Amino acid sequence: MKRAKKYPFLTLQRRRFRLGFENASSLDVPAERDFYRWAWAALKNEYRRADIGLVLLDEEEARAYNRDYRGKDYATNILSFALNEGEDFAGSSDTLCGDLIICPQVVQKEAAEQGKTPEQHFAHLTMHGTLHLMGYDHIEDDEAEAMEALEIRLMQQAGFPNPYRQDEY
């Protein structure tokens, strides 16, 4: 029996969410299906459709993106680029579009420093970046509290501990 017929939900899910995945990093990272699952967990309740590009880049390339687009000359863990950022699409589109860039070297270094597994940190950052694509932010204290509460809930639903509590790792 074909997989699609046996699991119709997977067919419907793939119609709703497309993840363009490219691993241009030299490090060992979680599987594409894991990144798909983490991004889907973050967006599934708020968007009917999503098209996200996710690229894993080594430090030099990630640093160039951070420098060119944010004016910060260092590699960061994740960058989010919303396609419709700054535009009002209310009522005209139910599709989330954007790109995420993750630097595995930074993610693995931070995971070790924070006492997390790399998988936990990749999951958290994928959800975090997806939430940024959705318009969530953490510049103001009230926004940060709301975003962190959502991240904690999403991580726990995915079977991971609270990413903001060091003693749970």
C-alpha positions in Angstrom: 0.0 0.0 0.0 1.3 3.4 -0.9 2.4 5.6 2.0 0.1 8.4 1.0 -3.0 6.2 1.0 -2.0 4.6 4.3 -1.3 8.0 5.9 -3.5 10.6 4.3 -2.5 13.2 6.9 1.0 13.2 5.6 -0.2 14.1 2.1 -2.4 16.9 3.5 0.5 18.2 5.7 2.9 18.3 2.8 0.4 20.3 0.8 0.2 22.8 3.7 3.8 23.1 4.5 6.9 23.0 2.3 10.3 23.2 3.8 13.2 23.8 1.3 16.2 22.3 3.1 19.8 22.7 2.3 22.7 21.6 4.5 25.8 23.5 3.3 27.5 23.0 6.7 30.4 20.7 7.3 29.0 19.5 10.6 26.7 16.6 11.5 23.2 17.9 12.1 19.7 16.5 12.7 17.9 15.1 9.8 15.7 17.2 7.5 12.6 15.5 8.8 13.5 16.8 12.3 13.7 20.4 11.2 10.4 19.9 9.3 8.7 18.6 12.4 10.0 21.5 14.6 9.0 24.2 12.2 5.6 22.6 11.6 5.0 22.5 15.4 5.6 26.2 15.6 3.3 27.3 12.7 0.6 24.7 12.4 -1.9 26.4 14.7 -1.6 29.9 13.1 -1.1 29.3 9.3 -2.9 27.2 6.8 0.0 27.2 4.5 3.8 27.8 4.8 6.8 27.8 2.5 10.0 28.1 4.4 13.6 27.8 3.2 16.1 26.5 5.7 19.8 26.7 5.1 22.5 25.5 7.4 25.7 27.5 6.8 29.2 27.3 8.3 30.5 30.2 10.4 32.1 32.2 7.6 29.0 32.4 5.4 26.6 32.9 8.4 28.8 35.7 9.6 28.6 37.4 6.1 24.7 37.2 6.2 24.7 38.6 9.7 27.1 41.4 8.7 25.3 42.3 5.5 21.7 42.1 6.7 22.0 43.1 10.4 25.3 45.1 10.5 26.8 42.7 13.1 30.1 41.1 12.2 29.9 37.7 13.8 28.1 34.4 13.1 24.9 34.1 15.1 22.9 31.0 15.8 19.8 31.7 13.6 18.7 34.4 11.2 15.0 34.8 10.1 14.0 36.6 6.9 10.2 37.0 6.5 9.1 37.5 2.9 6.3 39.8 3.8 8.1 41.6 6.6 6.7 45.2 7.1 3.8 44.6 4.8 0.2 44.1 5.8 -1.1 40.9 4.3 -4.1 40.7 6.6 -7.0 39.0 4.8 -5.1 38.7 1.5 -2.8 35.7 2.3 -2.9 32.8 4.7 0.6 31.6 3.6 3.7 32.2 5.7 6.8 32.7 3.5 10.4 33.2 4.7 13.9 31.9 5.1 15.9 30.7 8.1 19.7 30.5 8.2 21.2 28.4 11.0 24.9 28.2 11.8 25.5 24.7 13.3 28.9 25.6 14.8 27.3 28.4 16.9 24.4 26.1 17.8 26.7 23.3 19.0 28.9 25.7 20.9 25.9 27.3 22.6 24.4 23.9 23.4 27.6 22.8 25.1 27.8 26.1 27.1 24.2 25.8 28.2 24.3 22.2 29.1 21.8 21.2 26.4 22.0 18.5 23.7 22.6 19.8 20.2 19.2 18.3 19.2 17.4 20.3 21.9 19.1 23.5 20.8 18.4 22.9 17.1 14.8 22.2 17.9 14.5 25.4 20.0 16.1 27.6 17.5 14.1 26.2 14.6 10.9 27.0 16.5 12.2 30.3 17.6 13.2 31.3 14.1 9.8 30.2 12.7 8.0 32.3 15.3 10.1 35.3 14.2 8.8 34.6 10.6 5.3 34.6 12.0 5.9 38.1 13.5 6.8 37.2 17.1 9.6 39.2 18.6 11.4 39.7 21.9 12.5 43.3 21.8 10.0 44.6 24.3 9.6 42.8 27.7 6.0 41.9 27.2 6.7 40.5 23.7 9.6 38.5 25.0 7.5 37.0 27.8 4.8 36.0 25.3 7.3 34.5 22.9 9.2 32.6 25.6 5.9 31.2 27.0 5.0 29.9 23.5 8.5 28.5 22.9 8.3 26.7 26.3 4.9 25.2 25.4 6.0 24.1 21.9 9.2 22.6 23.2 7.4 20.6 25.9 4.8 19.4 23.4 7.7 18.2 21.3 9.1 16.3 24.2 11.9 18.7 25.2 12.4 20.5 28.5 12.0 24.2 29.0 14.8 25.8 26.9 15.1 28.7 29.4 15.7 26.7 32.6 19.2 25.5 32.9 18.5 23.1 35.8 16.2 21.0 33.6 19.0 19.7 31.5 
